[in-house]
C-alpha cells in the first residue's frame, strides 16, 4: 500500500493543485480525470452496506424482507458495470455514476464514494481507491 505522502502527491497531481480539500471544483476535476483514465468495461461493487441496507445488515430487519428488497434496490453485494457519469454533482454525495447491475441488467444512479472496483488487480481499483 502506498504511503500517505505518495498518495497525496498523486491526488495533487490529478487535481492540478496543492489544495486537496473536497470542493465542487476538485470533484469536477477528479471526475474529468476518471472519465479520461478509467478502463472499460469497469465493474464496481459496494464498499460497505448502502444506507437503506443498514436496518437489515446491522439492525433487526428481516432477512427475507431484505432479500426481496435487494431485487428492486441496489445492494453493496451486487456487481455493476459502470455506464457513465452524471453531469451534475450531488450536494451530499459528490460524483454520481450510472451503473447497470450484472445479474438482472437493472440500472441505478449511485454515489461513486460508495463504490470500488470489483477487480483489485486492475488499474481502475487504484484510480477509485
Number of C-alpha atoms within 10 A of each C-alpha: 4 7 7 9 9 10 12 14 14 12 17 15 11 15 20 13 11 11 11 14 9 9 11 15 11 18 17 17 15 18 22 14 14 16 12 9 12 17 13 10 10 20 22 26 20 21 15 14 16 17 10 13 19 13 13 16 14 9 9 9 13 12 11 9 10 17 13 11 14 14 12 9 15 23 22 18 13 15 20 28 20 21 17 14 20 15 11 11 17 12 8 7 12 18 21 20 21 17 23 22 19 14 10 9 11 14 17 15 16 19 18 19 15 17 21 21 24 19 14 11 9 13 14 22 17 13 16 14 10
